[in-house]
Structures are given as structure tokens and as C-alpha cells.
Amino acid sequence: MTFVTLVSDGIDSLVMAKIIEKEDKNQIPLFIDYGQLAAKKEWEACQKIFKKSNLPEPTRIDLSGYGKLITSGITDPKKNIHEEAFLPGRNLLFLVVGSAFAHQKGAKKVAIGLLLEKLHLFPDQTGRFIVNTNIAVNEAMDDDIVIVTPLINFIKNDVIKLAKHFNLSIDETYSCHSGQDKYCGKCISCEEIMDAPEGKILPQFKRKGD
């Protein structure tokens, strides 16, 4: 069974890829540049950390025009990176592209790193969304692809602990929406890590002034 794993260079997608590897499953990591502010940083770090973690080389697709047309705080520096973080259709875009790529590659599963549903902030992070999207992509492609969420029972702290368990170099991941060299400490990604007890020991996640 071959998976298309949707990856960035955050801790979530790295741990998800490692879980799939530990289950002896073949995978094709797919990185989507959707016009996010952090695209360059994410892609550079993604290539390095996947190589260092002995994971397959990621494939990159350029859909950067999406984030220029459909803007949010994570694609437009003029918007608030936290309060306006929701990018309409982002996860739907990921899953449609991931499923089309899977169909082309003959893969039957697409993995996305959504965490515990009850903590979801946006409508495209729920089980209902996944089920409905799964039905739609299979109808569109006349295929039997299954969208899976290996981290759906985990909170961020669980993911950080798993990363350490797998001896992953989480200090080399990039998990900030700003795209800056120093983590902004303001975006949702930074906030999630800083709210996790294990995250407080990671130097790159310290807020300004700490």
C-alpha cells in the first residue's frame, strides 16, 4: 500500500511521515506551495529534515497563485497573522491535489496531519470534512482512494513526545507561519507549540521578550 503524505516542515507532518514509515508503508511525500509566507523556509527545511530522518525525498508542487488570490494572514503580510489566519479551501486544496497525485501514482491512501478534532479552529479540520472530501475526490476520479488522519487522536504535546521517541531533529523543523528567520511567537503555529508543555523547552519557539 502506497501513501501520498501531505507534508510541510512542521513537527506534525514529520511525525506523521515517520509513523507511516514505521508501519512499513511506502510513501510519496508531497509539499504544496500554496503561496504561504513561510513557503521558502518550509521547503528548505522540509528537504533537509526528510533527508536527515531517512524519509523519502519530497515532491514539490507550485500552487502559489492560490494564496495570492485567496488571501489570509498566512499568505498576506498586510493581514493579521493570527486573527486572520483562516485560508478558505486550504485543506480542500491539499486533499484534491494529493488525491489527484495519488491517482496518477497508483497510490491508494492520502495522509494529512490533522490533530484532535475537538481542538479544531477551522471548518476544514473535522472528521465530517474529511468524509465529505473523500467521497467527492473518489467521485471525481472514479477511484477508491482513502484519506487518512494518523494524528487525529493526538494533541500537540503528544506529537512532540513522539518526535523525541523517533529521535527526530525537531529543532530543525520550521513551524511558524511568518516565514521569518526568527519565530514570530504570534501565529497559531507558534501558539500551539508554546501551549504544549514539551514545546516550552524548544528554543526556537520562545516568544519575543522571553
C-alpha positions as CSV (number, residue, x, y, z in Angstrom):
1,M,0.0,0.0,0.0
2,T,1.4,3.4,-1.0
3,F,0.6,6.6,0.7
4,V,0.8,10.2,-0.5
5,T,1.7,12.1,2.6
6,L,0.9,15.8,2.7
7,V,3.9,17.5,4.3
8,S,5.3,20.9,5.2
9,D,8.2,21.0,7.6
10,G,6.3,21.3,10.8
11,I,6.5,18.7,13.5
12,D,3.1,17.2,12.7
13,S,3.8,16.2,9.1
14,L,7.3,14.9,10.0
15,V,5.9,12.7,12.8
16,M,3.1,11.5,10.5
17,A,5.6,10.5,7.8
18,K,7.7,8.6,10.4
19,I,4.6,6.8,11.7
20,I,3.8,5.6,8.2
21,E,7.4,4.6,7.7
22,K,7.4,2.6,10.9
23,E,4.3,0.7,9.7
24,D,6.5,-0.4,6.7
25,K,4.3,1.5,4.2
26,N,5.6,3.1,1.1
27,Q,5.0,6.8,0.9
28,I,5.4,9.7,-1.5
29,P,5.7,13.0,0.4
30,L,4.1,15.9,-1.3
31,F,4.9,19.5,-0.4
32,I,2.4,22.1,-1.6
33,D,3.4,25.7,-2.1
34,Y,0.1,27.5,-1.9
35,G,1.5,31.0,-1.5
36,Q,2.1,30.8,2.2
37,L,4.5,33.4,3.7
38,A,6.7,30.6,5.0
39,A,6.9,28.6,1.8
40,K,10.6,29.2,1.1
41,K,11.6,28.4,4.7
42,E,9.3,25.4,4.9
43,W,10.5,23.9,1.7
44,E,14.2,24.3,2.5
45,A,13.8,22.8,5.9
46,C,11.5,20.0,4.6
47,Q,14.1,18.8,2.2
48,K,16.8,18.8,4.9
49,I,14.9,17.2,7.7
50,F,13.4,14.4,5.5
51,K,16.8,13.5,4.2
52,K,18.3,13.6,7.7
53,S,15.4,11.5,9.0
54,N,15.9,8.9,6.2
55,L,12.5,9.6,4.8
56,P,11.7,9.7,1.0
57,E,12.6,12.9,-0.9
58,P,9.5,15.2,-1.0
59,T,8.0,16.3,-4.3
60,R,7.1,20.0,-4.5
61,I,4.1,21.5,-6.4
62,D,3.8,25.2,-7.0
63,L,0.3,26.5,-6.5
64,S,1.5,29.8,-5.1
65,G,-1.1,31.7,-7.1
66,Y,-3.8,30.3,-4.8
67,G,-2.6,32.3,-1.8
68,K,-2.2,35.4,-3.8
69,L,-5.8,35.3,-5.0
70,I,-7.4,33.8,-1.8
71,T,-5.6,35.7,0.9
72,S,-5.3,35.3,4.7
73,G,-2.9,36.3,7.5
74,I,-0.7,33.3,6.5
75,T,-0.3,34.4,2.8
76,D,-0.6,38.2,3.0
77,P,1.8,40.2,5.3
78,K,-0.7,43.1,5.4
79,K,-3.2,40.9,7.3
80,N,-3.1,39.8,10.9
81,I,-1.2,36.6,11.1
82,H,-3.3,35.2,14.0
83,E,-6.7,36.8,13.8
84,E,-7.0,36.4,10.0
85,A,-5.2,33.0,9.8
86,F,-8.0,31.1,8.1
87,L,-7.4,30.5,4.4
88,P,-10.6,29.3,2.8
89,G,-10.2,26.0,1.0
90,R,-6.7,25.3,2.0
91,N,-7.1,21.8,3.3
92,L,-9.6,21.0,0.5
93,L,-6.9,22.1,-2.0
94,F,-4.4,19.9,-0.3
95,L,-6.6,16.9,-0.4
96,V,-7.8,17.4,-4.0
97,V,-4.2,17.8,-5.2
98,G,-3.0,15.0,-3.0
99,S,-5.7,12.6,-4.3
100,A,-5.1,13.5,-7.9
101,F,-1.4,12.9,-7.4
102,A,-2.2,9.6,-5.7
103,H,-4.5,8.6,-8.6
104,Q,-1.7,9.3,-11.0
105,K,0.9,7.4,-9.0
106,G,-1.4,4.4,-8.3
107,A,-1.4,5.2,-4.5
108,K,-4.5,4.3,-2.6
109,K,-4.1,6.5,0.5
110,V,-3.6,10.2,1.2
111,A,-2.4,11.2,4.7
112,I,-3.0,14.6,6.2
113,G,-1.7,15.7,9.7
114,L,-4.9,16.9,11.4
115,L,-4.8,16.8,15.2
116,L,-7.5,16.0,17.8
117,E,-10.8,17.2,16.3
118,K,-12.3,18.8,19.4
119,L,-9.4,21.3,19.3
120,H,-10.1,22.3,15.7
121,L,-10.2,26.0,14.9
122,F,-11.4,25.9,11.3
123,P,-14.2,24.0,9.5
124,D,-11.7,22.1,7.3
125,Q,-10.2,20.2,10.2
126,T,-13.1,17.9,11.1
127,G,-14.0,14.3,10.5
128,R,-17.1,15.4,8.6
129,F,-14.9,17.5,6.3
130,I,-12.6,14.5,5.7
131,V,-15.5,12.1,4.9
132,N,-17.2,14.5,2.5
133,T,-14.0,15.4,0.7
134,N,-13.1,11.7,0.4
135,I,-16.5,11.0,-1.3
136,A,-16.0,13.9,-3.6
137,V,-12.5,13.1,-4.8
138,N,-13.4,9.5,-5.5
139,E,-16.4,10.5,-7.4
140,A,-14.3,13.0,-9.4
141,M,-11.6,10.5,-10.1
142,D,-13.6,7.3,-10.3
143,D,-11.1,5.8,-7.8
144,D,-11.1,4.2,-4.3
145,I,-8.6,6.5,-2.5
146,V,-8.8,6.7,1.3
147,I,-7.9,9.9,3.1
148,V,-6.4,9.0,6.5
149,T,-5.6,11.2,9.6
150,P,-2.9,9.3,11.6
151,L,-2.6,12.1,14.2
152,I,-6.4,12.7,14.8
153,N,-6.3,11.4,18.4
154,F,-3.2,13.4,19.3
155,I,-2.7,16.9,20.8
156,K,0.5,18.9,20.0
157,N,2.3,17.7,23.1
158,D,1.7,14.1,22.1
159,V,3.3,14.9,18.7
160,I,6.4,16.5,20.3
161,K,6.8,13.5,22.5
162,L,6.5,11.1,19.5
163,A,9.1,13.2,17.6
164,K,11.5,12.7,20.5
165,H,10.7,9.0,20.7
166,F,11.6,8.6,17.0
167,N,14.8,10.6,17.6
168,L,13.7,13.3,15.1
169,S,15.6,16.5,14.9
170,I,12.7,18.7,15.7
171,D,15.0,21.7,16.4
172,E,15.5,21.7,12.6
173,T,11.8,21.8,11.7
174,Y,10.1,25.1,10.7
175,S,6.8,25.7,12.4
176,C,6.0,29.4,12.1
177,H,3.6,31.0,9.6
178,S,5.6,34.2,9.3
179,G,8.4,32.9,7.1
180,Q,10.9,34.9,9.1
181,D,14.3,33.7,10.3
182,K,13.1,34.1,13.9
183,Y,9.8,32.6,15.0
184,C,7.2,35.3,15.4
185,G,5.6,33.9,18.6
186,K,2.3,35.3,17.4
187,C,0.9,32.9,14.8
188,I,-1.3,29.9,15.6
189,S,1.5,27.5,14.8
190,C,3.8,29.2,17.3
191,E,1.0,29.4,19.9
192,E,0.2,25.7,19.6
193,I,3.7,24.8,20.4
194,M,4.1,27.2,23.2
195,D,0.9,26.0,24.8
196,A,2.4,22.5,24.9
197,P,4.5,21.8,28.0
198,E,7.1,19.9,25.9
199,G,7.2,22.8,23.5
200,K,8.5,25.2,26.1
201,I,11.9,23.6,26.0
202,L,12.4,24.2,22.3
203,P,14.5,27.4,21.9
204,Q,13.0,28.4,18.5
205,F,9.5,28.6,19.9
206,K,10.3,31.1,22.7
207,R,8.2,34.3,22.3
208,K,9.7,37.7,21.9
209,G,10.7,39.0,25.3
210,D,11.0,35.6,27.0
